[in-house]
Amino acid sequence: MKKTLTYPGDTETITYQRKKTKGVRQAVFSQFTPEMVHHELKGEDCTCPDCHGQLTEIGSTVQRQELVFIPAQLKRIDHVQHAYKCQNCSEKNFNDKI
């Protein structure tokens, strides 16, 4: 990046390059042991809205990582989102309801 400063009678050109730091956030997160918070469907939420069949879990992913500061304590919490599909719709060769 070039920047030109103009003063009465003088011209000065300043040239510099900025270094980007890579992977700093992941390095900080990797220092802490994760505490998992699972967001799962319960009860009536676990039924297909179309055929009212039972939904079964097909996978899960970590959606968000956050550091929580507690005075004299710092811990990592990973939020895991679970994915579900309807067995009845899958068996009837409809499109999978996920």
VEXTI-996205 format. One record per residue (C-alpha): residue in three letters; x, y, z. Coordinates in steps of 0.1 Angstrom, whole numbers, plus 5000, padded with zeros to 4 digits. Each point is the difference from the previous one (the first is absolute). Layout:
VEXTI-996205
  rest     x     y     z
   ala     X     Y     Z
...
end
This chain:
VEXTI-996205
  rest     x     y     z
   met  5000  5000  5000
   lys  5014  5034  4991
   lys  4990  5031  5017
   thr  5011  5035  4991
   leu  5001  5027  5026
   thr  5002  5036  4988
   tyr  5015  5028  5020
   pro  5006  5035  4988
   gly  5031  4996  4978
   asp  5007  4963  5009
   thr  4987  4967  4986
   glu  5005  4968  5019
   thr  4991  4965  4988
   ile  4995  4972  5026
   thr  5000  4964  4988
   tyr  4992  4970  5022
   gln  4984  4965  4998
   arg  4978  4986  5027
   lys  5004  4963  5010
   lys  4968  4981  5006
   thr  4999  4975  5028
   lys  4985  4966  4990
   gly  4984  4975  5022
   val  5003  5020  5032
   arg  4964  4994  5010
   gln  5002  4962  4996
   ala  5033  5000  5020
   val  4982  5017  5029
   phe  4970  4977  4998
   ser  5023  4969  4999
   gln  5015  5008  5034
   phe  4967  4994  5018
   thr  4981  4967  5006
   pro  4965  5003  4985
   glu  4968  4998  5020
   met  4974  4987  4976
   val  4964  5015  4999
   his  4977  4978  4979
   his  4969  5016  4984
   glu  4978  4970  4993
   leu  4963  4996  4992
   lys  4978  4987  5028
   gly  4965  4985  5002
   glu  4976  5012  4974
   asp  5026  5020  4981
   cys  5015  4966  4989
   thr  4972  4992  4976
   cys  4998  5006  4963
   pro  4977  5030  4992
   asp  4987  4982  4968
   cys  4993  4964  5010
   his  5005  5003  5038
   gly  5025  4971  5000
   gln  5029  4999  5025
   leu  5032  5019  4990
   thr  5033  4983  5005
   glu  5033  5018  5005
   ile  5023  4998  4969
   gly  5029  5021  5012
   ser  5012  5031  5019
   thr  5024  5029  4995
   val  5016  5026  5022
   gln  4982  5032  4991
   arg  5017  5025  5023
   gln  5030  5002  5023
   glu  5002  5026  5027
   leu  5023  5008  5029
   val  4982  5009  5032
   phe  5019  5020  5026
   ile  4992  4992  5036
   pro  5021  5019  5025
   ala  5031  4979  5006
   gln  4987  4974  4975
   leu  4998  4998  4962
   lys  4983  4971  4983
   arg  4991  4991  4964
   ile  4964  4991  4990
   asp  4992  4983  4967
   his  4964  5001  4988
   val  4991  4969  4980
   gln  4970  5000  4977
   his  4984  4966  4992
   ala  4984  4991  4967
   tyr  4969  4977  4997
   lys  4982  4983  4972
   cys  4966  4982  4997
   gln  5002  4962  4997
   asn  4965  4997  4986
   cys  5005  5025  4972
   ser  5034  4983  4991
   glu  4984  4965  4999
   lys  4972  5012  4977
   asn  5026  5014  4975
   phe  4990  5036  5005
   asn  5026  5026  5003
   asp  5018  4998  5033
   lys  4986  5024  5025
   ile  5030  5014  5019
end
